[in-house]
Amino acid sequence: MAGKKKSSTKTKTQDKPVSLPPASDDAANGAAPASSSPAPAPQGNFEGPPTKNPTSSYLTGSDPEISGDGTDVIKSDGYLEPHREYFGQRFAHFKRWVRDIELSEGGIEKFSRGYEDFGLHITPAGVRYREWAPGAREASLVGDFNNWDVAANPMARNDYGVWEVVVPNGADGQVAIPHGSHIKVTFVTSNGQRVYRLPAWSRYVTQDLSKSPIYEAVFYNPPQRYKFKHQRVVPSDDLCIYEAHVGISSPEGRVATFKEFTQNVLPMIKDLGYNAVQLMAVMEHAYYASFGYQVTSFFAPSSRYGEPDDLRELLDTAHGMGIAVFLDVVHSHACNNVDDGLNQFDGTDHCYFHEGERGRHELWNSRLFNYGHHEVTRFLLSNLRYWIEEFGFDGFRFDGVTSMMYKHHGIAYGFSGHYDEYFTGNTDEEAVVYLMLANYMCHKLYPGFVTIAEDVSGMPALCRPVHEGGVGFDYRLTMSVPDMWIKMLKETRDEDWDMTHIAHQLTNRRYQERAITYCESHDQALVGDKTLAFWLMDKQMYTHMSDLTPLTPVVDRGIALHKLIRLVTCGLGGEGYLTFEGNEFGHPEWLDFPREGNGSSFHYARRQFNLVHDEMLRYKYLYRFDRAMVRLERRFHWLSAHDQWVTLKHNDDKVLAFERGGLAWIFNFHPCNSYADYRIGVAWAGKYTVVLCSDDPEFLGHGRVDPAVEHFSTPMEWNGRPNYIQVYLPARTAIVLQHD
């Protein structure tokens, strides 16, 4: 079959790279390249013409990221020793990729700028369009500009399956394709069928549901482009992340916009003290209810929320506030759509994806990328660069990393933690090496850039640097922590909560691998589950959240535990902290997007920020507590501290105490027992004062702790610490103390 990809060699990187020369005069006129000589013979581990680059960091050995053998990770985890050979082989695979990119493309910096070559670009000669579609026999660019005439602008193909055409500008220099024009690429496939596709590198696509659910590509060239006023932000070492979905960021039952988020939500994030916002569902996705996880156009911000320049304004405004902005990146799979997605793009089953069963996710009904293919890797790495360079993102959350790293995709597979589960035939080395390349590129080109992995498997060395042999992420999500809280609220009485279990789950992190902890993210609020606040207070949130109503035992308990759960998770659970928008003030109910099963209702696809702004309602108390907690972290920086020590886990008393960030943290989870002169071992001698108390009336507490009281240590060993203090510890109360 014409254009069919070749089978992989043992190095899995031999698919032909595309070497793109500058557009020639012939190319500008839509003609084929002048030279029709065959491609040079393969050299080394790749095919295609090498670029002479004798001073490259790889060839000179000047890049410390690739100078080792990939086994340094074993120094910090001796249990990896039996897998030394695996790490060596994996790192060699990574280095072969770096070498091949250096030789064939001139380096990863140039290679990852594919968005500057592919897609539609305005040049002095006209609008140039390039597309990789090796399985197609013919190609044409069509649209409003040429009355959809397939013969008007035929494309020429080079030796590597790249099609190109230049649509000449007008005699007066007017751009050949007007801003806002609808465009498509049409191919004649290997079996002679004519198909129409959206350009794979489309930057703006729109959907008119009154006509069709199929997206249309739009040529985006506004007369005035947004100009950035602020530099990108280097994220803090103490990350407090506000996870958000632009479309639901309004109390109204509709899709909210980038501009509304900029005007209404960013000031609230700044007020709370969060130093990063993580935007979900930005990449264009055909199905709104997929929460952005069925991406159709990887380079296009979702037009549901506005134009691309509106997103630029959002990031620029956030940067002006000192807030870093992270993007939820979905490179784990792609939407199965053909007409407006990448599936069967050139008429074959395998253009961007593995063919056959390996290229399909059976649960997600989506396509799986061929990470071992040169052009797929160019597409994905360039996609990352594009979001950084064009919009100014400061970090990425990589979704579905577990699905990427294992051939079984985590389906019906329970990870026990045994190391053989990670470093055997189950692992998809091509995908892991792609993630290494992505992290290597982001950190090499953008110092301080943050990458976060969503992984449920606990893969060792996932968050160790690439040069040590790790996968290179900065953080992983502590996905077991929210599961613990939900399970406890569902199944365990308050008086049976196990302090040892809570402490273990919150501290059960891989040595020297940082983690982002959270009580609940979007996952816990999606349909089929509900927010922590709703688990705690349920239907009384409809009837007893007003200050004008009695404070019932249910609401009193719910607000108290909501504060304790969030504080102990933030204090003990990781090196970064995350909340999902609205949950900081106890958002009720759950999250459910308009779909056929709910009558296309927006009722649960919104965030009711009006609740926290209503001074008559009790949501304001939880908002105040969250703000106090996050601002306290800004003062003491415990998330980046290295002095964490669990002092006490007393199951009968339901007391948990620990030290972190130079603070003493004491939690009494008991539903009814309060303790006078409760003795807690501490490391530091001297005076202790309260800096945060969940029982403060400002947070709808009962005011049982006097913040003016000073506590003086006694030099006597207690709980394995050289000193102790005695405190009054009311039921369902947390106290944080600083020492002088």
Sequence and secondary structure as in RCSB ss.txt:
>XXXX:A:sequence
MAGKKKSSTKTKTQDKPVSLPPASDDAANGAAPASSSPAPAPQGNFEGPPTKNPTSSYLTGSDPEISGDGTDVIK
SDGYLEPHREYFGQRFAHFKRWVRDIELSEGGIEKFSRGYEDFGLHITPAGVRYREWAPGAREASLVGDFNNWDV
AANPMARNDYGVWEVVVPNGADGQVAIPHGSHIKVTFVTSNGQRVYRLPAWSRYVTQDLSKSPIYEAVFYNPPQR
YKFKHQRVVPSDDLCIYEAHVGISSPEGRVATFKEFTQNVLPMIKDLGYNAVQLMAVMEHAYYASFGYQVTSFFA
PSSRYGEPDDLRELLDTAHGMGIAVFLDVVHSHACNNVDDGLNQFDGTDHCYFHEGERGRHELWNSRLFNYGHHE
VTRFLLSNLRYWIEEFGFDGFRFDGVTSMMYKHHGIAYGFSGHYDEYFTGNTDEEAVVYLMLANYMCHKLYPGFV
TIAEDVSGMPALCRPVHEGGVGFDYRLTMSVPDMWIKMLKETRDEDWDMTHIAHQLTNRRYQERAITYCESHDQA
LVGDKTLAFWLMDKQMYTHMSDLTPLTPVVDRGIALHKLIRLVTCGLGGEGYLTFEGNEFGHPEWLDFPREGNGS
SFHYARRQFNLVHDEMLRYKYLYRFDRAMVRLERRFHWLSAHDQWVTLKHNDDKVLAFERGGLAWIFNFHPCNSY
ADYRIGVAWAGKYTVVLCSDDPEFLGHGRVDPAVEHFSTPMEWNGRPNYIQVYLPARTAIVLQHD
>XXXX:A:secstr
 TT      TTS  S         HHHHTT   S        BTTB S     TT HHHHT  GGGSS S GGGG
G GGGGGGHHHHHHHHHHHHHHHHHHHHHHS HHHHTTGGGTSEEEE SSEEEEEEE TT SEEEEEEGGGTT T
TTSB EE TTSEEEEEEE  TT   SS TT EEEEEEE TTS EEEE  TT S EE  TTT SS EEE    SS 
    S      SSEEEEEEEGGG SSSSS   HHHIIIIIHHHHHHHT  EEEEES EEES GGGTT SEEEEEE
E GGG  HHHHHHHHHHHHHTT EEEEEE  S EE  SSSSSTTTTSSS SSB  GGGGEETTTTEE B TTSHH
HHHHHHHHHHHHHHHH   EEEETTHHHHHBTTTTTT      GGGTSSTTB HHHHHHHHHHHHHHHHHSTT E
EEE  SS  TTTTS GGGTS   SEEE THHHHHHHHHHHH  GGG  HHHHHHHHH   TT  EEE S  HHHH
BTTS  HHHHHHTTHHHHS BTTS   HHHHHHHHHHHHHHHHHHHHS SEEEEETTGGGT  S B    GGGTT
  TTSS  THHHH TTBTHHHHHHHHHHHHHHHHHH GGG S  EEEEEETTTTEEEEEETTEEEEEE  SS  E
EEEEEEESS SEEEEEEETT GGGT    S TT EEE BSS BTTBSEEEEEEE TTEEEEEEE 
